[in-house]
């Protein structure tokens, strides 16, 4: 098969295939909703882990500077939970925005 024939068919492979069917709007919505929730939870967990690690390092360093016993609950309450909320919120907004852009692009053509 020549390159011009592949271009005429709109494919980059030599194997002839049936065009894929687009999923229905319900299936598409469920898939995107699941993706939004999954990525939001994953980014929140990552933010919690990074925030807790940095919080523990910060609390230990601050306590060593002040020559006091470290209060590890500050690492959870004051650092890791707000970082997890912020990263989860950013992930949620980002994924909702990307999904709306994909929906507009799909609707447009």
N, C-alpha and C positions, 0 to 999 in steps of 0.2 A: 504494500500500500504506500502510496506517495504522500509526502507531507501536505500537498495541496488537498488531497482527499480527506486527510485527518482534520485539516482546518475547516473544510467545508462541512464536516459532520459536527464540528465543535468539540472534538475530543482530543486528548493528548496521548491516548493509548491505542494500541493496535487492535484491541479486542472490542468488538461491537457489543454494546450493552444497552439495556433499556434505560431510559431516563428515570431517575429516582422520583418517587411520589413524595410530594410535600406532606408533612403530617397535618392533621386537622388542627383547627384553632384550639380545640380543647386539649389535645395531646401536647401541642406546642406550649400552651399556657402552663400545663402541669410540669412539663420538663423545665421550663424557665423558672417557675416558682421553686421547684426542688433545687435547682442550681443556685438560686439566690439564697435560700435558707442554708444550704450546705456550705457555700463559700463564706457566708456571714459567720456561721458557727466556727468554721476553721480559722478564719482571720481573728475572731475573738479569742479563741484558744491560743493562737500564736501570740497575740498581744498580751494575754495573761501570762504566758510563759516568759516572754521577753521582759515584761514589766516586773514580774516577780524576781527574775534573775538580777535585773538592774536595781530593784528595790533592796534586795538582800545585800548586794555589794555596797550600795549607798548607805544603808543603815549600819552595816558593820564598819565601814570607813568612818562615818560620822561618830559612831560610838567610840571607836579607837581614838579619834582626835580628841573627844571630850573625856576619855578615860572612864567610861561608864559601861554598864551592861547593856547590850543591844536589845531593843524592844522590837522583836521580829514581827509583831502584829502590825506595826506601821508599814512594813513592806507589803502586806496584803491590803490593808485598809486604805492607805494613802497613795499607794503607787500602782500596784498591779491591777486592782479592780477598775480604777479610772482609765488606765491604759487599755484594758480589755474593752471597756465600754466605748472608748474613742475609736479603737481600731475596728470594732464590730460595726459601729455607726458609719464609719468611712466605707467599709466594705459593703454594707447594705446600700448606701447611697450610690456608690460606684456601680454596683451590679444592677440596681434598678435603672439607673441612667443608661447603662449599656443595653439592657433588655428593651427599654423604650426605643432606643435608637435602632435596634434590630427589628423591632415591630414596625417602626416607621419605614425602614428600608424594605422589609418584606411586603408591606402594604403598597409601597410606591411601585414596586415592580420587580 
